[in-house]
């Protein structure tokens, strides 16, 4: 399970939150948000849940959908 950096950026843009504001609201570090947005980290289930709660959305909306071939 991986966070989708594009979906994270999209949700942050819709919310109008800065990276700092999101980190404070979600209770995670600024560097965590930056790494997730740049695809440098996958994010734990706990972290994804905290960010989703900050956005007031279902955590599944932030998960990258894997395409099976």
C-alpha positions in Angstrom: 0.0 0.0 0.0 1.5 3.3 -1.1 0.3 6.9 -0.8 -0.4 8.6 -4.2 1.6 11.8 -4.2 -0.6 13.4 -6.9 -3.7 12.7 -4.8 -2.0 14.1 -1.7 -1.1 17.3 -3.6 -4.6 17.5 -5.1 -6.2 17.2 -1.7 -3.9 19.7 -0.1 -4.6 22.2 -3.0 -8.4 21.7 -2.5 -8.0 22.2 1.2 -6.0 25.4 0.9 -3.6 24.2 3.5 0.1 24.9 3.4 2.5 22.1 4.1 3.2 23.5 7.6 -0.6 23.8 8.3 -1.2 20.2 7.1 1.6 18.8 9.2 0.3 20.6 12.3 -3.3 19.5 11.6 -2.3 15.9 10.9 0.3 15.7 13.6 3.2 14.7 11.3 6.4 16.5 10.5 6.8 18.9 7.6 9.5 16.7 6.2 7.1 13.7 6.1 4.6 15.7 4.1 7.4 16.9 1.7 8.7 13.4 1.2 5.2 12.0 0.6 4.4 14.8 -1.9 7.6 14.2 -3.8 7.2 10.4 -3.9 10.2 9.9 -1.7 8.3 7.9 0.9 5.3 5.5 0.9 3.8 6.6 4.2 2.7 4.2 6.9 -0.9 3.3 7.4 -0.9 5.4 10.5 0.5 8.4 8.7 -2.0 8.1 5.8 -4.8 7.9 8.3 -3.6 11.0 10.1 -3.4 13.0 6.9 -6.8 11.7 5.7 -8.3 12.8 9.0 -6.8 16.2 8.6 -8.5 16.4 5.2 -11.7 14.8 6.6 -11.6 12.2 3.8 -11.5 8.4 3.6 -7.9 7.2 3.7 -8.5 5.1 0.6 -8.7 8.3 -1.4 -5.0 8.8 -0.8 -3.9 5.3 -1.7 -2.3 4.6 -5.1 -4.3 2.1 -7.1 -2.1 -0.6 -8.4 -3.0 -1.9 -11.9 -2.6 -5.6 -12.3 -1.7 -6.9 -15.7 
